[in-house]
Each structure stands twice: as structure tokens, then as C-alpha cells.
Amino acid sequence: MAALYEGYTLCGVVPAQNQSNSSIRGIEAERDSDHVVVTDSTRSVTLYKVSDQKPLGSWTVKQGQTLTCSTVYNSKTKEYVAVTDNKVIRIWKEEDILIDKAFKATVSSNVWRVHCVPGGEPVALFQTGAVRLLDSLLSAPQQHIENVLAQEETIRWSINIVAEAQQFVIFTTEQKGDHFLYLQRLNPNTLQRYRLEREEHGLSPLSFSASYRDKHICLLYLYPNGHVYQSVVSVRGLSADEETQALPLPRSLLLGLPVGDGLLEAASALVLDEAHVAVVGVPHPSAGAGKDFLCIWNTNFQTLQAGKEIAGKIYGQLWSYSSKLFIPHGKTLSVIPYECPKSSLASALGKWRQAKTEESKAPVSVPSWNNILHGEKDQPSRTVETRKTRTNRKTQSSSTLTTDQLLELIKTASVEEVQKGVEGVFSRADIQDLQPSVGQLASYLVSRSLADPAFYTPSTLAQLVHTQCLCHSVCPDLVLLALEKKDYFLCQLCLQFFPDIPEAVTCACLKAFISMPDIDADKVSLEADSISFMDTLISGEHDHLGMQNGFSPTSFGEDCSDALSGGGDVTKTQAEDKDKTPTLPEQICPVGKHKAVLLNEVLQTPYSDSYLLPHLKDLSSQNVILFLQYLQFLYLKYSQDAFPQMHGLRSPSLTQVMDWVCLLLDAHFTVLVMTPEAKGLLLNLHSFVKSQVRLFSELGKIESSLQELNKMKMKMDVGQYSIEVIELF
């Protein structure tokens, strides 16, 4: 199912005096998925790094001048293009300080908008309906601009799309209550014109959105009565006769949204993918009147899949870039990450049984790489609130601070006062109510700790992380601060609960953990479950040997002897075999128990191979060998003990262990081959891989037998419909 995650503030906005429009004229993608350009409705353009929520640059036009369309970024030339006072095109680079001293050109007709798709050339759309490539226009700025639109016909919305390696400028117009769609193809220049069907009572669309799929452009538009229609237009060229006339544009009703009493005023619908639509400004079906929501609807199954209440006034504006929704509301521009996995009817109806539920944890409100990559969902459970808890909350609510007061307190108060204030806020409110504030509290605490070395609140930060309302992108300096303060318990919590830790930070944690002396590590207080797992693993209570995952002591010896002899047919005596066959590695953990716990957290952290490998190369050869020895210990324990993993205790999987072995070997293979003390270790690792290959080979041999057994299974009378789960092992 689709999901909306915990949002954060990108910047503040100053609403217009009439309060009907926000001060945001437009938001455009910049160099990558983490940068956007925000244009306000008056004089300034600001470049933001989204994950840091901070501006990287800002440019302002002179007093008396006005930005009249959204600023775009030309990725080919690395330049920004804006229009002031409808006719002045301005172009500048990031290093330019003043827009007025950069390039500018005055054109002969009013510009409606400049569009630029990533990797494409900027295109200017004039208010007359004419379209020009920017380079062609600037070569002769005063060239004649033809009138494409009829008299009293005005543009309402436009977009630039690349389809089949061709650029299309799509825009809608209104003329005396009629609405038209224009499809302008560039190179060769062709123009298609369509007439939209009239809606009942002469209603006009509130918003438009377009996407390209299956060789068609899909136009989606929302009316004040809650009807969301879709029209599909082919991108093939029309004949000369068809281009001269307005063709009727068929439509299909995609959604009928609830509008309550009256009509919608400030609302917008935005296509996210072929099956999901984001809607803002439309009432939630199960919420009371007077509340504004951002919702994701599944158009295939007509179901509401995610909803988030939005505080403050809604302006009917919505943008989407890189799985993030940008929405101005009240005096804030918020960024809300979302996820739209492929849907099934079962998941759309809420009947999908999710794997790996975490019943003891609070609701997760940040995106999880496991969710994105493997479809795993955490099923939060509601915390049972006792009568005593409710009573305490009510009695304490009058004496505790508000969130804003607490943020001011953090700037100057002592550690004890801050801890008491945070505890008071948490004691009087539900975690769900505090979700918007947790990120702010953590950011303020981290900023104060970085600026003032004497100030540090480990217990408070740990409490905030435990809420699971934080992620690395919301508070990017938290993990590095914990490493700097050697607060390894906080590091452990962040590795457990943050699903978006960058690979560079993961490697920084690994380097700190592996380099820490065991004596110092044993003094660190860590989570009890993770220590219990290592206690059980090291204790040797289950040290009876057996064969699991294709590995056994006998096969290990055979594998190693094959590796030493090169796999050739060599005749030896039994005594020679006994002398030359390596013995099974001694199952003694090469690191201390607490250090092993921290290394286990690193093994379970999500990562991308291509981003992790360069950072792994910064590890010293001694650290790599020690880490490989620990991974070897885990593999042997998992392969021979009766418990490859203990249910209920946090522990790395065998697959994660093998993945990290491969990563370390890829990053340091040349160094390890040239290191004498690593020779025996490499031979052992070779045998592990060989035993895994043998396992899958044997499984392949019995696959057909298992299939036949399944066919022989007696079919039970299960009625008209059933779902069966077959577990082989």
C-alpha cells in the first residue's frame, strides 16, 4: 500500500495579503534528486538542499521588478533561467551573486512560462500560445511572436514532457467557459488542439496534471465537485486537416472524491504513478469538517491508501520530485516523503498479511529501505494507556512547556532543565501528537551540543530516537555527534531505527567500533536483547556439531584440502592427508562481546553496494582481517549450532554475514592476498563459499522431487477461494 511518511519543513512562506495564495510561485528540480529551486511570487529565487533543509544560494531582483514565472535549471549549461516583468529573460550561474549583473534579454511578447526538462533545452511558452526554444529566441529576442490563441483565450496551466525522444509542451486554455488542451510538438513543429467536455453547472477545473506512459500522454484534472477525470492523447502526429480544428477530447471518470457540503475551492490532484494520485485540499472521508488532508488514492481500486492531516491554510498547490511531495500550508513549505509500491487488491483493501511484524515498537513514520526494496512493513501496535498514565498526563499538562517554549529553552538552559522539559512534554502527549516536533527537538539539541561542547543530553536524544519519528535526513548530524561523544548506545539505537543512514556514516561507525579496544567496549551500556544474543552465541551451550546450510566439519576439511591442492587428483596416504588438511577454525570470538554487539548493528544496516565499497577501502588491513575473522566466527556458529538465528533477539542473518564477507573481499582483495597472516583466513572463506554452492546444487537436485510431492498432495475442499502458504524450509 501507498504510505506518507513523517514530513519536515523546507522553509517558511509569507502568504499574500489576500490570504488566498501562498508566496510560492513554483518549485523545480535542480541538479539531482536532493536539490530544488524555489521561486516566490515577488522577487527571490532560492536553491535548497532538501535533505539538509537549508538554502545553498539565494538571488533577488531589484525593487520594483517582479518574477513572473517559476525559475528553471538548465542541466546542460548549469544555469538558471527566470523571467521578470513578463518580458525580461534572465540567465545566471550559481556562483553569480547578483541577478541584475548577469545576462538578460527583453523579448517582444509576454512570456507565460519557461520550461526545462532534465537534460533538455529550455522552452519558452508565450501568453499568445506560441512556443520557442530558448536558444532560438535569444538569438533574436525581438523576433515576431505569432498569435496561436483566439481572442479572450487565456492559458491556465502548462507542462513540458519528453516522450519518445521528443519534447512536448502541453498547456490548457479557457475561453468563455470552454476549456482546450494544446499539444505542441517540437522538431518538427506540430500543434494539436482538443476541446474538453463541459462539466455540469459550468464548473472549471481546479488543477491539471500530466504523465507519459504506453506511448500516450495522460491528462488528469480535478473539478470543484470532486470529480477526477482522465483523458488520453496519442503522441503520434495528426494530419493537416486534424491540426486545424479542435478535436473533442474523450474523458473517463477516474475518482469521485468526497467534498462534503459545497464545492472545493483550493484543491489539487497530482499523478504519482499509473495507479496512484496525490490529492490535497479534499476532505478525508472519515474525518470531521474543518480539517485539511493530504491523501494518496489508488485509482485502480478506488481506495484511499494514505492520509496526513495538514495544519494551516491549504493553497491548492502541490509538487512532486524524487518520491517527495512539496506542499505549502499556513506559513510553511513542507516536504513529505511517500512510497507507492505496486498494489494488489488484498493490500488495497487492507487485508495483506505483512511479514516481520514488530508488535512491540511504536509506529514507524520514516521511510524504510526494507519497505522500499523488499516490501516489508512494520505493523505498529497501540500502546495501552492506563488510567494512571492518563491521570498523570492531565495533572502535568498545566505545568509543562509547549513545544515552542521548549525549543527556546534548549538554546540557553542547562542539561538538567532541558531533560526535565522534554520529559514533561512527552509525559502529557501521545507519540503521534509529537511526531512533527521530534525532528525539531533533535535538531535543536544536536546544534546546541555541536556549538557548546559542555552541553550534551544522551538520555534525551536516546528517548527521541526511541520514538521512531526520526530519521537521518531529518537530523543528519546526530550519528556523527554520538560518535564524537563516544556515545555508542545512541549509535546503536540510530543504526537500529534510522532506515536512511548514508554509507559514509555506516563506515564511520564501523571504523569506530572495530578500532575500539575491547576493554573500553565492555564498559559501554548496550541494549539487553543484543547482548543476550551474543551471550547465547558465545556461551557454547549449543555447541553440538551438525550440518546446516550445507556446511559440516567434514565438508570443511574436504573443501580446504581441495583448495590447497588446486582440486587435482593427487594420491596421498591417509597420514599425509591428516597432516595437510587444515583443521576446523577454533570457535572463539575474535572480539569482545560488546564490540560484537556493535558490529552486528552495522551488519544489519541497509546499504547500497556501489556507495558502500569506496568507503570500505578506507579501513586498514588489520581492521579488515579482524572483521573478517568475526564474520567467519558468525558463519561457523550459524552453520553448526542448533540456532542459526534466535527468534525475538536482534541478530544478523546468514545472508547478511555472507554479503559483508563479499563486500570486504571486493574492497581489499589485493591487500589481503599480499598479507601473509590473511592466507589461512582466505582459504577458510573459500570453503564457506564452496559449501554454499554445494548446498544450492543439492537443493536443485531435489527440486523436481518436491514438485512431484506437491502434485501428489490431496486437495482439500476449501470452498471457492483460499490462500495457502507453503514453507519448504
N, C-alpha and C positions, 0 to 999 in steps of 0.2 A: 504493500500500500504506500501511497504518497505520504510524505511527512514534512512538516515545517519544524525547524529546529530553533533553538534559542537565538534571538536576534541581538544586534548591538548597534550603537549609534555611530554613524559615519561623520555627521556634522550637524550643526544646528541650522535652522532655516528661519527667516523672518517673513511671515505671511504678509501678503499685500494688504493695503489699508481696508479694502472691502471684505477681507477675510474669506473670499470665495476661491482664491487661487493661492498656491504656495509660491515661494520665491524661486522655485526651481524651474528653469526653462527647459533643461534637458540633461540627460546623463548618457555618456557614450563610452564604449570600451576603448582602452588605450593599448599599450604595447603588449600586455599579456592579460591573463585572467585575474590578476590581483591589482590591476590599476584601472581607474576610471577617471573621466573628465566631467566635472560638474559645472554647468553654466547656470548662473542665477538670472533672474528676469530683468536685471538692471545693468550692472557694469562689470562683474567679475567672473573670471574663469579659474577653477581650482583643480589641480591634479592630486588625487588621493591614492595612497596605497591602502587597499581595503582591509587586509589582514591586520595592519598596524593602526587603522583608523586615524591616520594623521596625514596632513597635507604635505606634499613634496614640492609644490610650487603654486604660486597664485599670481594672476595678472589682472590688471584693472584698466579699463578705458577711461578717458578724461571725463571730467564733469560736463554734463550736457550731452554726452554721447550715450547710446543705449545698444546693448547687444540684442539683436532682433531674431536670432535663431541659435540653436544648440551648437556649441563648438565641437568639431570632429578632429580626429587624429589620423594623419596620413602615415601609415606604417612604412610606406616605400621611402618617403623623404624624411621621416621622423619630424614632421612639422604639424603645427596646429592651424586649423582654418576656422575663422569666425567671420560673422557679418555684423556690422554696426550700421544703425540708421537705414536699414533695408538695402542700401546700395554700395556700401564700402566693404570690400573683401579684405581681410587682414590675415597675414600668414607669418608665423614666428616659430622659433625653436625653443626647447626647454631652457637653454642657457640664456635666452634673451630676458632682460629684466623688464623693459617697458614695451608694451604692445605698440605704442604710438611711433616708436623709432624703427619698428620692423616694417616689412613690406606691406603696402596697401594699394588697392586699385579701386576706382569708382566705376561702376557699370551703369548702363543706360536704363535699366529697368529694375523694379523692386524684386529682391530675392525672397522666396518663401523659405527655403531651407537649403543647406549644403549637406549632402550625404556622402559617406565613405565607408565601404565595407572593408574588413581586414584584407590587406593585400591588393585591394582595388584602387582605382583612381577616383579622386573626389568628383562629385557631380553636383551641379547647381540646378535647382528647380526654381523657376521664376513664378511669381504670382499670376502671370499670364498663362501658365501651363507649359511653357517652353522649357526644354532641358538642354544643358550644355556640359560637356566635360570641362573641368576647371582649367586645364592647360589650354584648351582651345579658347575658352572665354578670356583668359588673362593675356593671350597673345594679341587680342584686340578688344579691350574692355568696353569700348563704346560702340561695338557692333550692334546692329539692329536685332531686337528680340521680338519675334512674332507673337501674335495673339492666338493661342490654341483654344482657350476657353471662350464660351459665349458671354454676352453681356449679362452682368449681375450673377455670374457663376464664380464662386469662390472656393479655394482649396480648404479642406477641413483636416486632412491627415495625409502623411506620406511616409514612404519607407524605401530603402534600397536593398535589393536582393540579388544574389548571384545564383543563376540556375543554368545548368548545362554550359558552364564556362562563359556565360553571357550575363551582362549587368542589366537589371530591370529596375526602373523607377516606377513605383506604384503609388498612386495618390487618389484620394476620393474628393469629390466636389459636391456642392449644394447649389441648386438654382430653383428658387421659388417653391421650395418644399420637395423637389425631386433630388435624388442623390445618384451620382455617377461614379464609376470606377474607371480609371485610366491605367493602362499598362503600356509603358514606354520602354521599348527595347532599344539598346544602344549597340551600334555597329553590327548589323545595319539598323538604321533608324526606322522603326515602325511603331505606330501608335494604335492601340486597341481601346475602344470606348464601350462601356457597358452601363446599362441603366439598372439600378437596384429596385427591387419590388418595394412598393409602398407599404408601410406598416399601418395598422389600424389607428384611427384618430390622428393621422398625420404625424406620428412620432418620428423624431430624428435620432440616429444612432448616437450613443454616448461615447463609444470608443471603437477603434478598429485594431486588428492585429493580423499579421500575415506570416505564413511559413511556406517553405517549398518542400514537397515530397511527392514521390512517384510521378515525376515529370509534370506536375501541376502545382499551381500556386493556390493555396487555400486561404481564403479571406474569412476572418471571424469578426463579427460585430455584435455589440450589445445594445439593446434598446432599453428605455426607461421602464418598460413593463416587465423586465426580467428575461425577455426572450433573447437567447443567444443563437444567432444563425451562422451557417457556414455556406460559402459559395466557392466553387472550384473552377479555376480558369486554366486552360491549357496554355503552355508556353510556346506552342507552335505558332508560326506566323499566319496571319489571316490574309485572305485575298484582298485585292484592291477595293472591291465593292464593299466588303465587310468592314474595312478600315474607315470608310467614310460615314458610316452610320452607327448609332448607339444600339448595340445588341441587348436584348433582355438577358439579365443575369439570374439564372435559377438559384434558389436557396433551399436549404433544409434546416429545420429546427434542431439544433444540437442540444440545447438545455433550456428548461423553463425554470428560472431561478425564483425563489420566494421573494417578494418585495414588500410584504406586509400591507399596511394601509397607505394608499397613494402610490406615487411613482418614484423611481430612483432619480437622484439629482447629480451627485458626484460619484460615479462608479466607473470601473474599468475591468475589462476581461482581456487576458493575455495568454496566448498559446505557449505552453511549455514543451509539449511533445505531441505525438499523434493521438495520445489518449488522455491528456491532462490539460486543464485550463485553470489558471490562477485568476481569482476574482476578488476585487476589493470594493468596499462600499455597498455590498449587498448583505442584507440581514442574514444572520445564521439561523437555520431552520429551527433549532431548539433553544435559541437564546431570546431573552426578552427584548423589548423595544428600547431604542436609545443606545445600543451598543454596536460599534463598528468592528467588522471582522475582515481578516484576510483568509481566504479559503482556497483549497485546491479541489476541483471537481474532476471525477473520472467521466469522460464523455462516452466511453464505450458502455458503461454500466449505469450511467445516470446517478452516481452516488457521490456524496460528499466524503472525501477521504482525509482531509486535514483542515483544521481551522485554528486561527490565533486571533485573540481579541487585540485590537489596535487602539491605544489610548490617544486622545486628542482628536482634532478635526481631521476628517479624510477629504482629500482634494481630488480624488479620482485619477491620480497619477500612479503609474506602476511601470517599472523597467525590470528586465531580467538579463543577467550576464553570468555565465560560468556557474550555473546552479545556485545563484543568489538573486533574491528579489530585493529591489530598491524601492522603498515606499516613503514619501514624505507624509507626515501626520503631525498635527499640532505645530510645535516648533522644532521638530526633529526630522532628520533623514535617516531612516533605519535600514539596516541590511539584515535580511532574514534568509539563511541558507535553507535549501529544500532538497528533497530527493523524490524522484518519480520512477521507481523500478517498474518493470513490466508487470502488468496486472493479470490476475486470474479472477474468475467470478467468485471463488471462495474467499480470496483475500479482500476483494472489493466489498463483500458482504460482512467482513469481519469474522469469518469462520476458519481462517487459516491457522493451523496449529504451528506456532513458531518453535524453532529448535533453540536449545540452550537458554532457557529462561533463567532469569536472575531474580527470584522472588524476594530475596532479602534486600534488594537495592532500591534506592529511590528512583523516580522517573528520570530517564536519560533525556536531556534536552539539547545535546550537541550531536553533530553528525559522527557516525562511527564508520571507520573503514571496513570493518567486518560487515556492516549493513550494506555498504555500497558494493563491495566485492563479492560477498557470498550470500547476501540476502538474510543474514542472521538478525534477529530482532530481540531486544530485551523487553520482557513483559514486566512493567513496573507493578509493584503491589502497593496498595494504600496502607500507610502507616496507621495503626489503630490508635486513636486518641482517647485516653481515659478521661474520666470525669475530673480527676485531679489535675491532669495536664491542662484541660480547658479552664479550670478554675484559676490555676496559676497564671495562665496567659491573660485572663481578664483582669486579675489583680495587678499584674505587672505592666499592662498596656499603658496605664496612665503615667507611669514614671519612666518609661523607656523613651529613647530618642527616635525621631523619624529618620529615614534613610538619608535625607539631605543633611540633617544635623549631624549624623554620624560621619558622613563624608567630610564635613568641615572639622569635626573633632579629630579625625585621623591626621589632618595636616599638622597639628601642633601638640596634641595631648601625649601623655606618657603611655608606655606599653600597657600598664595595668588598666588605665582608663579606657583605652581602645578595646581591650579584650572584654571588659565589663560591658561596654556599649554594644559590641557585636553580639555578645551572649544575650543581652536584653532584647535586641531586635529579633534574634532567632527564637527566643522563648515566646514571643507574642504573635508570631505569624507562621503560616504554613510555608513549606518549602516552595510550593507552586507560586505563592504570592510573592516570594522573594526572588524568583528567577531573574527578573530584569535588573535587580540590584546587586546580585552576587558578583557579576563581572566588574561593576564599578568599584565595589568594596575591595576586591582583589587587586585591581589596577592601582587604586589609591594606596593600599598597603605596600605593594611592591615598589611603587615610585618613592614613597617615603623611606623605605628600607634602603633603596639604592642611593638616595641622597643623604641619608643620615645613618652611618654605619652602626651607631649605638642603638638604633631602633630596629627591632625585629620581633615579629609575633608568630612563632612557629605553630602554636596550638590554634590560633585563629585562622591562619592560612590553611592548615590541615582541615579545619572544620568547613571552610568554604569549598575545598576540593571534594570533601565527602558528600556535599550536596549534589554532585554530578551535574551542576548547572554551569560548570566552567569547561573551557577547552583551551588549547594552546593559543589559538588565534585570537581569543578574547583577552588573554593575559600572557603575551609571548615571553615576558622576562621572568616568569615565576620559576620555571625549572632551573634556569641558569642562576637565579638568586639562591635557590635551595642548594645547588652545587657549591656556590661561592661560600655559603654559610655552613657547608658540610652537614646540612640537614637531610640526611639520607632517608629518613622516614617520610618526609614530604616528597622527596624524589620518587620513592616507591609508590606513593599514592598517585602522583601525577602520571607515572608510567601505567598505572592500572586504569585510571579514569579518563585520561586525555586520549581521544582517538586520532588526533591530528598532529602529534609531535613530529617535527621535521627530523629527517635522518641525521642531520648535523648535530642536533641536540641529543638524539639517541646515542650517537657515537661519543659525544662528550660525557654522557652518563656512563657508558661502558668503560671509557678510558679512566674515569674517576674511580669506578668500582674495582676494576681489575688491578689498578695501581695501589689501592689502599692496603696497608698492612693488615693481616688477619687480626692482630691484637686490637687495632683501632676499630675494625669492623665488628668485633664481638661486643664492643661497648655500645653499639648502636641499637636503639629500640626499634623493632620492626613489627609488622603485622603478624599476629599469632598464627593464623592459618598457614601462611607461607613458611613459617619456622617449623610448624608441626609436620608439614610435608617433608622438609629436609631431615628432621629428626627421624622420621619413619624410614626414609630412604637410606640414611647413613647407619642406622642402628644395627642393621644386619639381622633383624628378627625374621625376615622372609628370605634369607639367603640360600634357600634350597634351589639348585640349578635345574632349569627346564628349558625347553625350546619354545621360544616365542618370536614372532616376526621373522622367522626363517633363520634365526641365529642360535647356535649352541656351542659349547666349548669345543666339541669335536670338529664342527664345521669351521670354527675359528682357526684351529690348528691347521686344518687342511688348506684353508684359504691362504694363510700366511706362508706355508711351505710352498704352495703354488706360486706365490708372489716372489719368493726368494729364488726359486728355480726357473722362473720365467715361464712356467706352465709346460715345460717339455717333458718328455718321457725319459726319466732318469732312473736307473736301477740303483737302489740303495739297500743296505742292510737295515734291519729293524733298529739296531743300535745307532746307526748314522742318522736315521730319521728322528730318533729320540733326542740326539744331540743338536740337530739343526732346526728342528721345529720350534718356533717361538712358543713360549708359554702364554697362557691367558693373562692379560694385564691385571695387576693386582687391583682389587676394587676398593681403593682408598681414595676418598675425595681429595683432590689436589688443592682445594681452597677451604677456608674456614666456613662454618655453617652460615653465618650471617652474610658473608660475601657471596656465597652460593645463592642465597635468597635474592639478593640484589641482581645477580646475573640472570636468574630465572625471569625477573621482571623485564629485563632487556630482551630476552628470547621471545617473550610474548607480545612485544610492542609491534604494531603494524608498521610496515615499511615497503618501499619500492626498491627492487634490486638495483636499478640503474642509478638511483640517487644515493643509495647506501654505500655502494662499492668504493667510490672515491674517498669517502670519509674513513672507511675501514683501513685504507692504506696508510693512514697517519699513525696507526698502532705500531708499537715497537715489536720486534720479532719475539722477544721474551714474553711480552703480554699475549701475543698471538698463540704461542706454544702453550702457555698456561691455560688460556681459554679453550684451546682445542683439547687439552688434557681433561678439562672439566666436561666438555661435551662428550668426550669418549667415556668418561665415568657415567654420565647420564645414559648414554646409549647402552652400555653394558648392563646397568641396573634395569632399564626398561625392557631389555631383551631377555633377561634371565630371571628377574624376580616375578613373583606372582601378581604384582600390581604394576603394570606399565604406567598407569596414572591412578591417582586416588580420587574418587568422586567426592565432591564437596570441598576439596582443598585446591587452592590455586597452584597450578603447576604447568610447565611447558609440555607440549605434546611431542611425540617421537618425530613427527613431521617437521616441527619447528627446530628440533635439535639437528636433524639432517640438513635442513635448509641453511642453518647457520654454519655448519661444517663446510658446506659447498661454498658459501659466501667468503669465508675466511681463506679457504684454499684458492679461490679465484683471485682474491686480493693480494695474497702473499706467497703464491706457489713457488716462484723463482727463489725467493729468500729462504723458504723452508727447505727446498731441495738442496741448497748450498749450506744449510746448517746441520752439522753432524748430529747434534742431540735430537733433531727432529726426525731422523731416519726411521727409528722404530715406531714413532707415532704415526708417520705417513703409511707405513706398512699395515698398522692396525686399522687405520681409517679405510685403507683399500679393501681390507677384509670385510669391513662393515658394509661397504657399497656392494661388494660381491654377494654377501649374504642376502641383501635386499633384492638384488637381481634374481637370485635363486628362488626367493620367496614368490615373486611375481611370476616367474616361469612355472613354478608348481601350481600356482593358482590358475594360470592359463590352461594347464593340462586338465584340471578338474572342472573347468567351466562348463564343458558340454555335459558332464555327468550331473552337475547341479541343475542344468536346464532340463534334463530328462526327468530328474526327480520332481521338479516343479510341475512338469506336464502330467506326471502320474498322480499328483495330489488330488484327492477327492474334492470336487466342487461342492461347497455348501450352498444351501438355498438362502441367499442373503437379501432377497427382495429385488426391487427394481434398481437400487443404487447402493454402492458401498465403496469405501476407501480402505484398502489393505496396505499395511506396511510390512515388507519382507526384509528381515535382517539376516544377512548371511554370516556375519561375524562382527 
